[in-house]
Amino acid sequence: MADNEWSQPDAPPPPLFIGEKEKNLVKQFNDEILERVAGQQVLYYPISVEHSEYHEVYGEAIEKSFLAPIRVYAAVAWQGMVTESGKFGVDRRATITVRFHKRRLIEDQDLYVRMGDFVLYGDIHYEIVKLDEPAQLFGQIETRYEIVATCIRARDGKFNAK
């Protein structure tokens, strides 16, 4: 007679189709497309946390200090000009969306995208005002591979790259 007794494994099996090799292959494809095919790049200006003085209560810095710029390959989409009417008159803002490859930034460039940082695209500086991580690799929650930054054109005098 056959042994029909069932035993529970010590650990769950690895994902059926997505392991480290597949994640690395996707990273390699994304790196190659962004750097060699699309070829779009921005200069990223991260805020220097050590050299900026933050308000004790609100955690905001009026005068920000920035580290040296870092060249980052990304997919950039021009969103056009937005015209808004407020109590101080009409205001026009240029907006871009920058799609960063998360693993490339964190693992290869040791860079973390934050709101309040600036990017230079073309000859215009933009401030990051919104961040999203909308894409997952094959629906796996722990494998988000994209950071989408919504950026608005920095007002004259707000950011000095020098």
C-alpha positions in Angstrom: 0.0 0.0 0.0 1.3 3.5 -1.0 2.1 6.2 1.6 -0.7 8.8 1.1 0.4 11.0 4.0 0.7 14.7 3.1 3.4 16.9 4.7 3.6 20.7 4.5 6.9 22.1 3.0 9.1 24.3 5.1 8.9 27.2 2.7 6.6 28.1 -0.1 7.8 27.4 -3.6 9.5 30.2 -5.5 7.4 32.2 -8.0 6.7 30.0 -11.0 7.7 32.4 -13.8 9.4 35.3 -12.1 12.6 34.8 -10.3 15.8 36.8 -9.9 17.0 35.9 -13.5 13.8 37.3 -15.0 13.9 40.5 -12.9 17.5 41.0 -13.9 16.6 40.5 -17.6 13.9 43.1 -17.3 16.4 45.5 -15.7 18.9 44.9 -18.5 16.2 45.5 -21.2 15.0 48.7 -19.5 18.6 50.0 -19.1 19.4 49.3 -22.7 16.2 50.9 -24.0 16.6 54.1 -21.9 20.3 54.5 -22.5 20.8 53.4 -26.1 17.5 53.6 -27.9 15.5 56.4 -26.3 18.6 58.3 -25.2 16.7 60.9 -23.1 18.6 62.2 -20.2 18.1 64.7 -17.4 20.4 66.2 -14.8 19.1 65.4 -11.4 19.8 67.8 -8.5 19.2 66.0 -5.2 18.6 68.1 -2.0 21.5 68.0 0.5 19.8 66.9 3.7 22.9 67.7 5.7 23.4 71.3 4.4 19.7 72.4 4.2 18.2 74.0 7.3 14.7 72.5 8.0 12.0 74.1 10.1 11.7 72.2 13.4 7.9 71.9 13.3 7.0 71.8 9.6 10.0 70.0 8.3 10.3 72.4 5.3 13.4 74.2 4.1 13.1 77.7 2.7 16.8 77.8 1.6 17.7 74.5 0.1 21.2 73.3 -0.6 21.8 70.8 -3.5 24.4 68.2 -4.2 26.2 68.0 -7.5 23.9 67.1 -10.5 23.7 63.5 -11.6 23.1 62.4 -15.2 20.1 60.1 -15.3 18.6 58.3 -18.3 14.8 58.4 -18.3 11.7 58.6 -20.5 10.5 62.2 -20.5 7.1 63.4 -21.8 6.2 67.0 -22.4 2.8 67.7 -20.9 2.4 71.2 -22.4 1.6 74.5 -20.9 -1.1 74.8 -18.2 -2.9 78.2 -17.9 -4.5 79.0 -14.6 -6.4 82.0 -13.5 -6.1 83.0 -9.8 -6.5 86.0 -7.6 -3.1 87.4 -8.7 -3.8 87.0 -12.4 -3.1 84.5 -15.1 -0.2 82.0 -14.6 1.3 79.7 -17.3 3.3 76.6 -16.3 5.2 74.1 -18.3 4.8 70.5 -17.1 6.8 67.3 -17.8 6.5 63.7 -16.7 9.8 61.9 -16.0 9.7 58.0 -15.9 12.7 56.7 -14.0 13.8 53.1 -13.8 13.8 52.4 -10.1 16.4 49.6 -9.9 18.8 51.5 -12.1 18.6 54.6 -9.8 18.8 52.8 -6.5 21.2 49.9 -7.2 23.5 51.5 -9.8 23.5 55.2 -9.0 22.5 55.2 -5.3 19.9 57.8 -6.0 16.5 58.2 -4.4 13.9 60.4 -6.1 12.2 62.8 -3.8 9.6 65.6 -4.1 11.3 69.0 -4.0 14.3 67.9 -6.0 15.0 69.5 -9.3 15.8 68.2 -12.8 17.2 69.9 -15.8 15.6 68.9 -19.1 16.9 70.8 -22.1 17.8 74.2 -20.7 14.8 74.5 -18.3 14.8 73.5 -14.6 11.8 71.7 -13.3 10.8 70.9 -9.7 9.4 67.5 -8.8 6.0 68.0 -7.3 4.4 64.5 -7.4 5.7 61.0 -7.3 4.0 57.7 -8.2 5.1 54.1 -8.5 2.4 52.8 -10.9 3.9 49.7 -12.5 4.6 46.3 -11.0 6.5 43.5 -12.7 3.9 40.9 -13.6 1.6 42.0 -10.8 4.1 41.3 -8.0 3.6 43.9 -5.3 7.2 43.8 -4.1 8.6 44.3 -7.6 7.8 47.9 -8.6 10.2 49.0 -11.3 9.1 52.5 -12.2 9.0 55.9 -10.5 7.0 58.5 -12.3 7.7 62.1 -11.4 5.4 65.0 -12.3 7.5 68.2 -12.6 6.6 71.8 -13.1 8.9 74.5 -14.4 10.8 76.2 -11.7 10.1 79.9 -11.3 13.0 82.3 -12.0 15.0 82.8 -8.8 13.6 79.7 -7.1 16.4 77.4 -8.1 20.0 78.4 -8.8 22.1 75.6 -10.3 25.4 77.3 -9.6 
